[in-house]
């Protein structure tokens, strides 16, 4: 493949297939939104900046300004999330959702990242063929990339962003359920965020961890599985057994229905589509009775970006305006493709989230991307994420 024909990876549009088992109608959701976006009592508690963003949301959703092109839309995933949001929290949710969806398109930056991804651990018990866990440079302990976040520091991160960032994910280079303190970490998130997500391969999803997730602040749990066939699953998720994962997810559903019938959580089985053997019809057949959503996401070649050839992609990477990653040791990073943290703007142990997000190094990185200068930046010059 020539440099000019390199396929880009749009993380915001990464779903190839998405099955949603049930959803509240858009009409009903819009009624709730309209009611709350005009509620003076709720709006009086918001600042001028939040009101400004919500006025844009209102214009886009209800066409109150006919001369303006609407850019913010309610996707099936947003509708599913809104179904679980307390009505009085809808304006706050939409404020943060707009920043997450639209700022990466309009290249806007304010005081905090729309999304924060926290890494409880960089360890994983799998060696999936599409992941940099297969890269021995990454997993060799002496290289310093492997580690587990201390509980006290995790609490510090959570306290730092509470009421400032509402979209949080517990996942990154490793599987969070491998972290020794994950149960206490989950307990500490309870009631603190509107949209907390956790990603796991579900291989170490014990009964105790099921209870911890369901009683915590988690609003979306993504079980990573790429096949409905045992042999194919094991070929893709090396060290993994489909039967074990299936049993664990069945147990999660049982515990949810028995003990947490009113839990506000979205469950999803999501796989990375890497070959034609993976059949989405079979995925739905196996998983749809166990979870709320089933999905395939596009494959991004990221297992060792540093050894890839440079390309001619000029479009800015949307991640620079969407999210910030905090590794287990406090190091901040603009993306997880750069597992070596070449692009790191600093460490949370020395700078707060706002200063990291608006640091000179981050500003320079965004400027170079906007100026079509990705080719000057390693590893952006060979990455395909846009």
SULCOR-V256245 format. One record per backbone hydrogen bond with DSSP energy under -0.5 kcal/mol. CO is the residue of the C=O (numbers start at 1). NH is the residue of the N-H. Records with the same first field share a line. If there is no record, write none. Layout:
BEGIN
CO: NH / NH
END
This chain:
BEGIN
2: 5
3: 6 / 312
8: 10
9: 11 / 386
10: 13
11: 14
14: 298
17: 296
18: 20
19: 21 / 294
25: 29
26: 30
27: 31
28: 32
29: 33
30: 34
31: 35
32: 36
33: 37
34: 38
36: 39
38: 40
39: 43
40: 44
42: 45
43: 46
47: 51
48: 52
49: 53
50: 54
51: 55
52: 56
53: 57
54: 58
55: 59
56: 60
57: 61
58: 62
59: 63
64: 66
65: 68
71: 73
73: 75
75: 79
76: 80
77: 81
78: 82
79: 83
81: 84 / 85
82: 85
86: 89
87: 90
89: 93
90: 94
91: 95
92: 96
93: 97
94: 98
95: 99
96: 100
97: 101
98: 102 / 103
99: 103
102: 105 / 106
103: 107 / 108
114: 167
115: 324
116: 118 / 169
117: 326
118: 120 / 171
120: 149
121: 174
123: 175
128: 131
131: 134
132: 135
134: 136
135: 138 / 139
136: 140
139: 141
140: 143
141: 144
147: 122 / 123
150: 154
151: 155
152: 156
153: 157
154: 158
155: 159
156: 160
157: 161
158: 162
161: 164 / 165
166: 168 / 195
167: 116
168: 197
169: 118 / 171
170: 199
174: 172 / 176
175: 178
176: 179
179: 182
181: 185
182: 186
183: 187
184: 188
185: 189
186: 189 / 217
187: 190
189: 192
192: 163
195: 168
196: 219 / 220
197: 170
198: 222
199: 176
200: 224
202: 205
204: 206
206: 210
207: 211
208: 212
209: 213
210: 214
211: 215
213: 216 / 218
217: 196
219: 266
220: 198
221: 223 / 268
222: 200 / 224
223: 225 / 270
229: 233
230: 234
231: 235
232: 236
233: 237
236: 129 / 238
237: 240
238: 127
241: 245
242: 246
243: 247
244: 248
245: 249
246: 250
247: 251
248: 252
249: 253
250: 254
251: 255
252: 256
253: 257
254: 258
255: 259 / 260
256: 260
260: 263
263: 265
266: 221
267: 292 / 293
268: 223 / 270
269: 295
270: 225
271: 273 / 297
272: 274
273: 299
275: 278
277: 279
278: 280
279: 283
280: 284
281: 285
282: 286
283: 287
284: 288
287: 290 / 291
292: 21
293: 269
294: 19
295: 271
296: 16 / 17
297: 273
299: 301
300: 302
302: 305
304: 307
305: 308
316: 318
317: 320
318: 321 / 322
319: 322 / 323
322: 115
324: 117
325: 327 / 333
326: 119
327: 330
330: 348
331: 327
332: 346
333: 325
337: 339
338: 341
341: 344
346: 332
347: 350 / 351
352: 356
353: 357
354: 358
356: 359
359: 363
360: 364
361: 365
362: 366
363: 367
364: 368
365: 369
366: 370
367: 371
368: 373
369: 372
373: 376
374: 377
377: 379 / 381
379: 382 / 383
381: 311
384: 9
END
